[in-house]
Amino acid sequence: MPRYKLTIEYDGAPFCGWQRQADQPSVQQAMEEAAARINGAHVDVFGSGRTDSGVHALGQIAHMDFEKDIRPDKVRDAMNFHLMKHPITVLDAQICGDDFHARFDAMRREYLYRLIDRRPKLALERGRVWRIPVKMDSDAMHRAAQELIGSHDFTTFRDKQCQAQSPVKTLDELRVSRVGSEIHVTAKARSFLHRQIRSIVGSLAEVGMNKWDAEDMAMALGARDRRECGPVAPPDGLYLVSVHYEA
């Protein structure tokens, strides 16, 4: 029974998130239905992380076991055929070891959040970037972001419904840079709390609009109080970029 490692991209807008739900369409459900058509029986598809409703992916990783032994490129193409009605694409499929687990073996996850600070409404990128209609200070946002690097109690930036056992996470990198007409926030860590990135980005936006500064960000972190978080950024601009594993 071969195990396949998949690299997947998707537009999260039509879905309730990665994880299968009883009454809402999910990426996992679409993937499992496509896999079952190829395998001839139900297939569990395990993702590297549970992206929220509306969150996109450029490099989600998943694994699944087939009863049939099929060439990886054939699996990729067959999955894409059966996913044709969904905004989901399998970019790559590889045979991996039976002990590989997309979620538990992940060593680092990288996310990108896209903002655009312009007054005119979006025509082409609607639903894929957060538009803020005033000019933002991206340098100030980057300086404030450095207050969050390292291992901290991130209760302030943790959703109340988060099921993680501890609010302590280690943020390896948090970078804010201007890229053309956009502002990009890049976050790297082994794992994140529920809505942690969107909570952080919402607070960084307060800095960009000169409502907060780096000291305010540090104080919000130190408060360990959800009420001290800035407005939570919408899911539109958030992308799971890549997941890294040991060689």
Contacts in CASP RR format, 6 or more apart in sequence:
PFRMAT RR
TARGET T0000
AUTHOR 0000-0000-0000
METHOD contacts of the structure
MODEL  1
MPRYKLTIEYDGAPFCGWQRQADQPSVQQAMEEAAARINGAHVDVFGSGR
TDSGVHALGQIAHMDFEKDIRPDKVRDAMNFHLMKHPITVLDAQICGDDF
HARFDAMRREYLYRLIDRRPKLALERGRVWRIPVKMDSDAMHRAAQELIG
SHDFTTFRDKQCQAQSPVKTLDELRVSRVGSEIHVTAKARSFLHRQIRSI
VGSLAEVGMNKWDAEDMAMALGARDRRECGPVAPPDGLYLVSVHYEA
1 65 0 8 1.000
1 66 0 8 1.000
1 67 0 8 1.000
2 65 0 8 1.000
2 66 0 8 1.000
2 69 0 8 1.000
2 70 0 8 1.000
2 95 0 8 1.000
3 63 0 8 1.000
3 64 0 8 1.000
3 65 0 8 1.000
3 95 0 8 1.000
3 96 0 8 1.000
3 97 0 8 1.000
3 98 0 8 1.000
3 100 0 8 1.000
4 63 0 8 1.000
4 64 0 8 1.000
4 65 0 8 1.000
4 66 0 8 1.000
4 72 0 8 1.000
4 75 0 8 1.000
4 93 0 8 1.000
4 94 0 8 1.000
4 95 0 8 1.000
4 96 0 8 1.000
5 61 0 8 1.000
5 62 0 8 1.000
5 63 0 8 1.000
5 93 0 8 1.000
5 94 0 8 1.000
5 95 0 8 1.000
5 96 0 8 1.000
5 100 0 8 1.000
5 102 0 8 1.000
6 45 0 8 1.000
6 61 0 8 1.000
6 62 0 8 1.000
6 63 0 8 1.000
6 64 0 8 1.000
6 76 0 8 1.000
6 79 0 8 1.000
6 90 0 8 1.000
6 92 0 8 1.000
6 93 0 8 1.000
7 59 0 8 1.000
7 60 0 8 1.000
7 61 0 8 1.000
7 90 0 8 1.000
7 91 0 8 1.000
7 92 0 8 1.000
7 93 0 8 1.000
8 27 0 8 1.000
8 31 0 8 1.000
8 57 0 8 1.000
8 59 0 8 1.000
8 60 0 8 1.000
8 61 0 8 1.000
8 62 0 8 1.000
8 88 0 8 1.000
8 89 0 8 1.000
8 90 0 8 1.000
8 91 0 8 1.000
9 56 0 8 1.000
9 57 0 8 1.000
9 58 0 8 1.000
9 59 0 8 1.000
9 60 0 8 1.000
9 88 0 8 1.000
9 89 0 8 1.000
9 91 0 8 1.000
10 27 0 8 1.000
10 56 0 8 1.000
10 57 0 8 1.000
10 60 0 8 1.000
10 86 0 8 1.000
10 87 0 8 1.000
10 88 0 8 1.000
10 89 0 8 1.000
11 56 0 8 1.000
11 87 0 8 1.000
11 88 0 8 1.000
11 128 0 8 1.000
12 27 0 8 1.000
12 51 0 8 1.000
12 53 0 8 1.000
12 54 0 8 1.000
12 55 0 8 1.000
12 56 0 8 1.000
12 57 0 8 1.000
12 87 0 8 1.000
12 235 0 8 1.000
13 54 0 8 1.000
13 56 0 8 1.000
13 87 0 8 1.000
13 127 0 8 1.000
13 236 0 8 1.000
14 25 0 8 1.000
14 86 0 8 1.000
14 87 0 8 1.000
15 24 0 8 1.000
15 25 0 8 1.000
15 26 0 8 1.000
15 27 0 8 1.000
15 30 0 8 1.000
15 53 0 8 1.000
15 54 0 8 1.000
16 24 0 8 1.000
16 25 0 8 1.000
16 26 0 8 1.000
16 53 0 8 1.000
17 26 0 8 1.000
17 27 0 8 1.000
17 50 0 8 1.000
17 51 0 8 1.000
17 52 0 8 1.000
17 53 0 8 1.000
17 54 0 8 1.000
17 55 0 8 1.000
18 26 0 8 1.000
18 27 0 8 1.000
18 28 0 8 1.000
18 47 0 8 1.000
18 49 0 8 1.000
18 50 0 8 1.000
18 51 0 8 1.000
18 60 0 8 1.000
19 26 0 8 1.000
19 28 0 8 1.000
19 50 0 8 1.000
20 26 0 8 1.000
20 28 0 8 1.000
20 29 0 8 1.000
20 32 0 8 1.000
21 29 0 8 1.000
27 51 0 8 1.000
27 57 0 8 1.000
27 60 0 8 1.000
27 88 0 8 1.000
28 45 0 8 1.000
28 47 0 8 1.000
30 83 0 8 1.000
30 86 0 8 1.000
30 88 0 8 1.000
31 45 0 8 1.000
31 62 0 8 1.000
31 64 0 8 1.000
31 79 0 8 1.000
31 83 0 8 1.000
31 88 0 8 1.000
32 42 0 8 1.000
32 43 0 8 1.000
32 44 0 8 1.000
32 45 0 8 1.000
33 82 0 8 1.000
34 79 0 8 1.000
34 82 0 8 1.000
34 83 0 8 1.000
35 43 0 8 1.000
35 45 0 8 1.000
35 64 0 8 1.000
35 66 0 8 1.000
35 79 0 8 1.000
36 42 0 8 1.000
36 43 0 8 1.000
37 82 0 8 1.000
38 66 0 8 1.000
38 68 0 8 1.000
38 70 0 8 1.000
38 75 0 8 1.000
38 78 0 8 1.000
38 79 0 8 1.000
38 82 0 8 1.000
39 66 0 8 1.000
39 67 0 8 1.000
39 68 0 8 1.000
40 67 0 8 1.000
40 68 0 8 1.000
41 67 0 8 1.000
43 64 0 8 1.000
43 65 0 8 1.000
43 66 0 8 1.000
44 64 0 8 1.000
44 65 0 8 1.000
45 62 0 8 1.000
45 63 0 8 1.000
45 64 0 8 1.000
46 62 0 8 1.000
46 63 0 8 1.000
46 64 0 8 1.000
46 101 0 8 1.000
46 102 0 8 1.000
46 103 0 8 1.000
47 60 0 8 1.000
47 61 0 8 1.000
47 62 0 8 1.000
47 63 0 8 1.000
47 102 0 8 1.000
47 103 0 8 1.000
48 60 0 8 1.000
48 61 0 8 1.000
48 62 0 8 1.000
48 102 0 8 1.000
48 103 0 8 1.000
48 106 0 8 1.000
48 109 0 8 1.000
48 240 0 8 1.000
48 243 0 8 1.000
49 60 0 8 1.000
49 102 0 8 1.000
49 103 0 8 1.000
49 106 0 8 1.000
49 109 0 8 1.000
49 240 0 8 1.000
51 57 0 8 1.000
51 60 0 8 1.000
51 238 0 8 1.000
51 240 0 8 1.000
52 194 0 8 1.000
52 195 0 8 1.000
52 198 0 8 1.000
52 235 0 8 1.000
52 238 0 8 1.000
53 235 0 8 1.000
54 235 0 8 1.000
54 236 0 8 1.000
54 238 0 8 1.000
55 235 0 8 1.000
55 238 0 8 1.000
55 239 0 8 1.000
55 240 0 8 1.000
56 128 0 8 1.000
56 237 0 8 1.000
56 238 0 8 1.000
56 239 0 8 1.000
56 240 0 8 1.000
57 239 0 8 1.000
57 240 0 8 1.000
58 112 0 8 1.000
58 239 0 8 1.000
58 240 0 8 1.000
58 241 0 8 1.000
58 242 0 8 1.000
59 91 0 8 1.000
59 240 0 8 1.000
59 241 0 8 1.000
59 242 0 8 1.000
59 243 0 8 1.000
60 240 0 8 1.000
60 243 0 8 1.000
61 102 0 8 1.000
61 106 0 8 1.000
61 243 0 8 1.000
61 245 0 8 1.000
62 102 0 8 1.000
63 96 0 8 1.000
63 100 0 8 1.000
63 101 0 8 1.000
63 102 0 8 1.000
66 75 0 8 1.000
70 78 0 8 1.000
72 93 0 8 1.000
72 94 0 8 1.000
72 95 0 8 1.000
73 93 0 8 1.000
75 90 0 8 1.000
75 93 0 8 1.000
76 90 0 8 1.000
76 91 0 8 1.000
76 92 0 8 1.000
76 93 0 8 1.000
79 90 0 8 1.000
79 93 0 8 1.000
80 89 0 8 1.000
80 90 0 8 1.000
83 89 0 8 1.000
83 90 0 8 1.000
102 243 0 8 1.000
105 245 0 8 1.000
105 246 0 8 1.000
106 190 0 8 1.000
106 191 0 8 1.000
106 243 0 8 1.000
106 244 0 8 1.000
106 245 0 8 1.000
107 190 0 8 1.000
107 244 0 8 1.000
107 245 0 8 1.000
107 246 0 8 1.000
108 172 0 8 1.000
108 188 0 8 1.000
108 189 0 8 1.000
108 190 0 8 1.000
108 243 0 8 1.000
108 244 0 8 1.000
109 188 0 8 1.000
109 189 0 8 1.000
109 190 0 8 1.000
109 191 0 8 1.000
109 192 0 8 1.000
109 240 0 8 1.000
109 242 0 8 1.000
109 243 0 8 1.000
109 244 0 8 1.000
110 186 0 8 1.000
110 187 0 8 1.000
110 188 0 8 1.000
110 240 0 8 1.000
110 241 0 8 1.000
110 242 0 8 1.000
110 243 0 8 1.000
110 244 0 8 1.000
111 186 0 8 1.000
111 187 0 8 1.000
111 188 0 8 1.000
111 192 0 8 1.000
111 197 0 8 1.000
111 238 0 8 1.000
111 239 0 8 1.000
111 240 0 8 1.000
111 241 0 8 1.000
112 184 0 8 1.000
112 185 0 8 1.000
112 186 0 8 1.000
112 187 0 8 1.000
112 238 0 8 1.000
112 239 0 8 1.000
112 241 0 8 1.000
113 130 0 8 1.000
113 184 0 8 1.000
113 185 0 8 1.000
113 186 0 8 1.000
113 187 0 8 1.000
113 197 0 8 1.000
113 198 0 8 1.000
113 201 0 8 1.000
113 233 0 8 1.000
113 237 0 8 1.000
113 238 0 8 1.000
113 239 0 8 1.000
114 128 0 8 1.000
114 129 0 8 1.000
114 130 0 8 1.000
114 182 0 8 1.000
114 183 0 8 1.000
114 184 0 8 1.000
114 237 0 8 1.000
114 239 0 8 1.000
115 129 0 8 1.000
115 130 0 8 1.000
115 131 0 8 1.000
115 132 0 8 1.000
115 136 0 8 1.000
115 182 0 8 1.000
115 183 0 8 1.000
115 184 0 8 1.000
115 185 0 8 1.000
115 201 0 8 1.000
115 205 0 8 1.000
115 237 0 8 1.000
116 122 0 8 1.000
116 125 0 8 1.000
116 129 0 8 1.000
116 130 0 8 1.000
116 131 0 8 1.000
116 132 0 8 1.000
116 181 0 8 1.000
116 182 0 8 1.000
116 183 0 8 1.000
117 131 0 8 1.000
117 132 0 8 1.000
117 133 0 8 1.000
117 134 0 8 1.000
117 135 0 8 1.000
117 136 0 8 1.000
117 183 0 8 1.000
118 131 0 8 1.000
118 133 0 8 1.000
118 181 0 8 1.000
119 133 0 8 1.000
119 134 0 8 1.000
121 131 0 8 1.000
122 129 0 8 1.000
122 131 0 8 1.000
127 236 0 8 1.000
127 237 0 8 1.000
128 236 0 8 1.000
128 237 0 8 1.000
129 182 0 8 1.000
129 236 0 8 1.000
129 237 0 8 1.000
130 201 0 8 1.000
130 205 0 8 1.000
130 233 0 8 1.000
130 234 0 8 1.000
130 236 0 8 1.000
130 237 0 8 1.000
132 205 0 8 1.000
132 209 0 8 1.000
134 209 0 8 1.000
136 183 0 8 1.000
136 205 0 8 1.000
136 208 0 8 1.000
136 209 0 8 1.000
137 207 0 8 1.000
137 208 0 8 1.000
137 210 0 8 1.000
138 176 0 8 1.000
138 177 0 8 1.000
138 178 0 8 1.000
138 183 0 8 1.000
138 208 0 8 1.000
140 207 0 8 1.000
140 208 0 8 1.000
140 210 0 8 1.000
140 213 0 8 1.000
140 214 0 8 1.000
141 176 0 8 1.000
141 183 0 8 1.000
141 185 0 8 1.000
141 204 0 8 1.000
141 205 0 8 1.000
141 207 0 8 1.000
141 208 0 8 1.000
142 175 0 8 1.000
142 176 0 8 1.000
142 177 0 8 1.000
143 214 0 8 1.000
144 204 0 8 1.000
144 207 0 8 1.000
144 212 0 8 1.000
144 213 0 8 1.000
144 214 0 8 1.000
144 216 0 8 1.000
144 217 0 8 1.000
145 174 0 8 1.000
145 175 0 8 1.000
145 176 0 8 1.000
145 185 0 8 1.000
145 200 0 8 1.000
145 204 0 8 1.000
145 217 0 8 1.000
146 174 0 8 1.000
146 214 0 8 1.000
147 214 0 8 1.000
147 217 0 8 1.000
147 218 0 8 1.000
147 221 0 8 1.000
148 154 0 8 1.000
148 157 0 8 1.000
148 171 0 8 1.000
148 174 0 8 1.000
148 200 0 8 1.000
148 217 0 8 1.000
148 221 0 8 1.000
149 171 0 8 1.000
149 172 0 8 1.000
149 173 0 8 1.000
149 174 0 8 1.000
150 170 0 8 1.000
150 171 0 8 1.000
150 172 0 8 1.000
151 168 0 8 1.000
151 169 0 8 1.000
151 170 0 8 1.000
151 171 0 8 1.000
152 168 0 8 1.000
152 169 0 8 1.000
152 171 0 8 1.000
152 221 0 8 1.000
152 222 0 8 1.000
153 167 0 8 1.000
153 168 0 8 1.000
153 222 0 8 1.000
153 224 0 8 1.000
154 167 0 8 1.000
154 168 0 8 1.000
154 169 0 8 1.000
154 171 0 8 1.000
154 193 0 8 1.000
154 196 0 8 1.000
154 221 0 8 1.000
155 167 0 8 1.000
155 224 0 8 1.000
155 225 0 8 1.000
155 226 0 8 1.000
156 199 0 8 1.000
156 220 0 8 1.000
156 221 0 8 1.000
156 222 0 8 1.000
156 223 0 8 1.000
156 224 0 8 1.000
156 225 0 8 1.000
156 226 0 8 1.000
156 228 0 8 1.000
156 229 0 8 1.000
157 193 0 8 1.000
157 195 0 8 1.000
157 196 0 8 1.000
157 199 0 8 1.000
157 200 0 8 1.000
157 203 0 8 1.000
157 221 0 8 1.000
157 229 0 8 1.000
158 164 0 8 1.000
158 167 0 8 1.000
158 193 0 8 1.000
158 194 0 8 1.000
158 195 0 8 1.000
158 196 0 8 1.000
158 199 0 8 1.000
158 226 0 8 1.000
159 193 0 8 1.000
159 194 0 8 1.000
159 195 0 8 1.000
159 196 0 8 1.000
159 199 0 8 1.000
160 226 0 8 1.000
161 194 0 8 1.000
162 193 0 8 1.000
162 194 0 8 1.000
162 195 0 8 1.000
163 194 0 8 1.000
164 193 0 8 1.000
164 194 0 8 1.000
167 193 0 8 1.000
167 224 0 8 1.000
169 189 0 8 1.000
169 191 0 8 1.000
169 192 0 8 1.000
169 193 0 8 1.000
169 196 0 8 1.000
170 189 0 8 1.000
170 190 0 8 1.000
171 187 0 8 1.000
171 188 0 8 1.000
171 189 0 8 1.000
172 188 0 8 1.000
172 189 0 8 1.000
172 190 0 8 1.000
173 186 0 8 1.000
173 187 0 8 1.000
173 188 0 8 1.000
173 189 0 8 1.000
174 185 0 8 1.000
174 186 0 8 1.000
174 187 0 8 1.000
174 188 0 8 1.000
174 200 0 8 1.000
175 184 0 8 1.000
175 185 0 8 1.000
175 186 0 8 1.000
176 183 0 8 1.000
176 184 0 8 1.000
176 185 0 8 1.000
176 186 0 8 1.000
176 204 0 8 1.000
177 183 0 8 1.000
177 184 0 8 1.000
177 186 0 8 1.000
178 184 0 8 1.000
185 197 0 8 1.000
185 200 0 8 1.000
185 201 0 8 1.000
185 204 0 8 1.000
186 241 0 8 1.000
187 197 0 8 1.000
187 200 0 8 1.000
195 232 0 8 1.000
197 238 0 8 1.000
198 232 0 8 1.000
198 233 0 8 1.000
198 234 0 8 1.000
198 235 0 8 1.000
198 238 0 8 1.000
199 229 0 8 1.000
199 230 0 8 1.000
199 232 0 8 1.000
199 233 0 8 1.000
201 233 0 8 1.000
201 238 0 8 1.000
202 229 0 8 1.000
202 230 0 8 1.000
202 231 0 8 1.000
202 232 0 8 1.000
202 233 0 8 1.000
203 212 0 8 1.000
203 217 0 8 1.000
203 220 0 8 1.000
203 229 0 8 1.000
203 230 0 8 1.000
204 217 0 8 1.000
205 231 0 8 1.000
205 233 0 8 1.000
206 212 0 8 1.000
206 216 0 8 1.000
206 230 0 8 1.000
206 231 0 8 1.000
207 213 0 8 1.000
207 214 0 8 1.000
207 216 0 8 1.000
207 217 0 8 1.000
212 220 0 8 1.000
219 228 0 8 1.000
220 228 0 8 1.000
220 229 0 8 1.000
220 230 0 8 1.000
END
